[in-house]
Amino acid sequence: MNSLFMLLVVREARLLCRRPAELANPLVFFAIVIALFPLAVGPQTQLLQSLSPGLVWVAALLAVLLSLDGLFRSDFEDGSLEQWLLSSHPLPVLVLAKVAAHWLFSGLALVLLSPLLALMLGLPGRCLPVLLASLLLGTPILSLLGAIGAALTVGLKRGGLLLALLILPLYIPVLILGSGALQASLQGLPVAGHLLWLASLAALTVTLTPFAIAAGLTISVSE
């Protein structure tokens, strides 16, 4: 099963490398939102610093959401999803490998880009480890939860709006904990509680969401 998982991750990585625009769009969106914000509110360092935790996390959340609409669409259109359903291999393992590859190429790149953009907002260097830790824990949760909505709307031609309506309420706890950890670090307060809650949510989503994604794909493909 481990071999199957790694083979699928490599396959998905190759497919994603053939579509560089899909990988670049969320990162460009993330960078543009943060780069334009100082132009809108002014160059006041104190104001930008106080708003930076919420801004970075909202921009990251929307960037992840932007990348999810086409997560399963190409596989649905070429018939790969039907083959997955007919396969003897467990469908939750297959979808977990696909989401893992998606996160490695989009979510992890977003995490690595975030410190540079956070410094543009005046975030102190001492807060950068907390920023990286919170995004490393939070972005996989966003990808896995978003994949549930992507699975349910994969058969719809214009399912982007419905996907957002389905998934955004589930993103609220992650947004609160992630931005709260960064805000606590900015104020010199303990951040362990926020990060432990994010780690607990990450473990819970990795355990349960593959079954929900598999059920959503089964419903979408069988309709």
Beta strands, then each sheet from edge to edge (+ up, - down):
end
